[in-house]
Amino acid sequence: MERTGRVVAPTFEDWIEASEVVVAIMARERSWRSKLPLLLNDILIALCARRIGATLFTYNREDFRLIRRHKDFPLHLLEE
């Protein structure tokens, strides 16, 4: 995958933006506080997808809807 240029990793800017999303969720979505450490990877995935112009496809409706309330990115929720 690396040879074809399909490896996408978070940039420093993605990490900074992810921290801003975490802070926003902490402030506005208090019921999610205990889950924030687990959401960090999903936030970074969403930010990477947005940065490269990709649509994120997921079954994880609840978490990515939460993230999308704080940062817009192309999202397609799959049916189980």
PASEBA-1860 file (N, C-alpha, C; in nm, 3 decimals):
! residues 80
1> MERTGRVV> 0.082/-0.120/0.000/0.000/0.000/0.000/0.086/0.126/0.000 ~ 0.198/0.120/0.066/0.285/0.237/0.070/0.336/0.272/-0.070 ~ 0.370/0.171/-0.149/0.420/0.197/-0.285/0.316/0.267/-0.372 ~ 0.189/0.239/-0.350/0.084/0.300/-0.431/0.037/0.434/-0.374 ~ 0.092/0.473/-0.260/0.055/0.601/-0.200/-0.078/0.598/-0.128 ~ -0.117/0.481/-0.080/-0.247/0.468/-0.014/-0.239/0.466/0.139 ~ -0.124/0.497/0.192/-0.109/0.504/0.338/-0.132/0.648/0.381 ~ -0.227/0.666/0.470/-0.258/0.800/0.519/-0.236/0.801/0.670
9> APTFEDWI> -0.159/0.894/0.717/-0.130/0.905/0.860/-0.165/1.047/0.906 ~ -0.203/1.061/1.032/-0.235/1.194/1.083/-0.112/1.285/1.081 ~ -0.135/1.408/1.043/-0.030/1.509/1.047/-0.032/1.576/1.184 ~ 0.068/1.658/1.210/0.070/1.736/1.335/-0.056/1.822/1.345 ~ -0.096/1.881/1.233/-0.216/1.965/1.231/-0.342/1.882/1.264 ~ -0.347/1.757/1.218/-0.460/1.669/1.251/-0.466/1.645/1.402 ~ -0.349/1.623/1.463/-0.346/1.602/1.609/-0.395/1.726/1.684 ~ -0.353/1.843/1.639/-0.397/1.968/1.702/-0.549/1.982/1.687
17> EASEVVVA> -0.599/1.959/1.567/-0.742/1.970/1.542/-0.820/1.865/1.621 ~ -0.764/1.746/1.635/-0.829/1.641/1.714/-0.840/1.685/1.860 ~ -0.738/1.750/1.911/-0.745/1.798/2.050/-0.855/1.903/2.065 ~ -0.875/1.985/1.963/-0.982/2.085/1.968/-1.119/2.017/1.967 ~ -1.133/1.909/1.893/-1.259/1.834/1.890/-1.284/1.771/2.027 ~ -1.180/1.713/2.086/-1.194/1.653/2.219/-1.238/1.758/2.321 ~ -1.177/1.874/2.318/-1.214/1.982/2.410/-1.359/2.024/2.387 ~ -1.400/2.035/2.262/-1.538/2.075/2.231/-1.638/1.969/2.282
25> IMARERSW> -1.605/1.843/2.263/-1.694/1.737/2.311/-1.700/1.740/2.463 ~ -1.587/1.759/2.529/-1.585/1.767/2.675/-1.675/1.880/2.725 ~ -1.674/1.991/2.654/-1.750/2.108/2.698/-1.899/2.095/2.669 ~ -1.935/2.034/2.555/-2.075/2.035/2.512/-2.147/1.902/2.524 ~ -2.074/1.794/2.537/-2.134/1.660/2.537/-2.085/1.585/2.661 ~ -2.119/1.633/2.776/-2.064/1.580/2.902/-2.084/1.431/2.921 ~ -2.189/1.376/2.867/-2.214/1.233/2.884/-2.110/1.146/2.812 ~ -2.033/1.206/2.723/-1.932/1.133/2.646/-1.793/1.137/2.709
33> RSKLPLLL> -1.777/1.209/2.817/-1.643/1.230/2.875/-1.566/1.101/2.898 ~ -1.631/1.000/2.952/-1.559/0.875/2.982/-1.514/0.802/2.856 ~ -1.577/0.830/2.745/-1.544/0.761/2.620/-1.441/0.837/2.534 ~ -1.405/0.957/2.575/-1.316/1.040/2.493/-1.183/0.974/2.458 ~ -1.117/0.904/2.551/-0.990/0.841/2.511/-1.009/0.740/2.397 ~ -1.122/0.673/2.394/-1.149/0.576/2.287/-1.186/0.645/2.157 ~ -1.239/0.767/2.165/-1.280/0.839/2.045/-1.165/0.904/1.969 ~ -1.052/0.920/2.034/-0.940/0.992/1.970/-0.901/0.929/1.837
41> NDILIALC> -0.891/0.797/1.830/-0.855/0.733/1.703/-0.960/0.758/1.596 ~ -1.088/0.752/1.634/-1.195/0.779/1.537/-1.190/0.924/1.489 ~ -1.160/1.015/1.578/-1.148/1.156/1.540/-1.035/1.173/1.439 ~ -0.922/1.109/1.464/-0.808/1.118/1.371/-0.841/1.054/1.236 ~ -0.914/0.944/1.237/-0.956/0.882/1.111/-1.044/0.978/1.032 ~ -1.139/1.041/1.099/-1.229/1.136/1.034/-1.151/1.255/0.976 ~ -1.057/1.307/1.052/-0.979/1.422/1.005/-0.890/1.385/0.887 ~ -0.832/1.266/0.889/-0.750/1.220/0.776/-0.835/1.203/0.651
49> ARRIGATL> -0.952/1.145/0.667/-1.042/1.128/0.552/-1.078/1.263/0.492 ~ -1.112/1.358/0.579/-1.147/1.491/0.530/-1.029/1.555/0.457 ~ -0.910/1.543/0.514/-0.792/1.606/0.455/-0.764/1.557/0.314 ~ -0.786/1.427/0.288/-0.756/1.375/0.155/-0.879/1.374/0.063 ~ -0.992/1.424/0.114/-1.112/1.431/0.032/-1.186/1.299/0.019 ~ -1.165/1.209/0.114/-1.230/1.078/0.110/-1.359/1.079/0.191 ~ -1.449/0.992/0.153/-1.570/0.970/0.231/-1.544/0.855/0.327 ~ -1.577/0.874/0.452/-1.557/0.771/0.553/-1.682/0.682/0.557
57> FTYNREDF> -1.664/0.553/0.537/-1.772/0.455/0.544/-1.757/0.379/0.674 ~ -1.866/0.370/0.753/-1.857/0.303/0.882/-1.992/0.248/0.927 ~ -1.985/0.146/1.010/-2.102/0.096/1.081/-2.117/0.168/1.216 ~ -2.013/0.236/1.258/-2.008/0.300/1.389/-2.083/0.434/1.386 ~ -2.212/0.425/1.383/-2.299/0.541/1.364/-2.287/0.643/1.478 ~ -2.300/0.595/1.599/-2.308/0.684/1.714/-2.181/0.769/1.731 ~ -2.065/0.704/1.727/-1.940/0.777/1.749/-1.913/0.879/1.639 ~ -1.932/0.838/1.513/-1.899/0.929/1.404/-2.004/1.039/1.387
65> RLIRRHKD> -2.126/1.015/1.426/-2.225/1.125/1.428/-2.185/1.228/1.532 ~ -2.139/1.180/1.647/-2.092/1.272/1.751/-1.977/1.357/1.699 ~ -1.879/1.294/1.639/-1.763/1.367/1.587/-1.807/1.466/1.480 ~ -1.899/1.425/1.396/-1.945/1.513/1.288/-2.020/1.635/1.340 ~ -2.079/1.626/1.457/-2.144/1.744/1.516/-2.041/1.853/1.548 ~ -1.915/1.814/1.561/-1.811/1.910/1.599/-1.713/1.939/1.486 ~ -1.709/1.853/1.385/-1.618/1.874/1.271/-1.680/1.809/1.149 ~ -1.703/1.887/1.046/-1.767/1.833/0.926/-1.668/1.750/0.844
73> FPLHLLEE> -1.714/1.637/0.795/-1.636/1.551/0.707/-1.734/1.462/0.631 ~ -1.695/1.415/0.512/-1.784/1.328/0.434/-1.802/1.193/0.505 ~ -1.927/1.157/0.531/-1.957/1.037/0.608/-2.071/0.959/0.542 ~ -2.052/0.828/0.531/-2.157/0.740/0.483/-2.176/0.631/0.588 ~ -2.294/0.629/0.651/-2.322/0.530/0.754/-2.381/0.405/0.690 ~ -2.318/0.294/0.719/-2.360/0.166/0.662/-2.467/0.101/0.749 ~ -2.550/0.021/0.687/-2.653/-0.056/0.758/-2.594/-0.191/0.796 ~ -2.627/-0.236/0.915/-2.578/-0.368/0.959/-2.666/-0.478/0.904
END
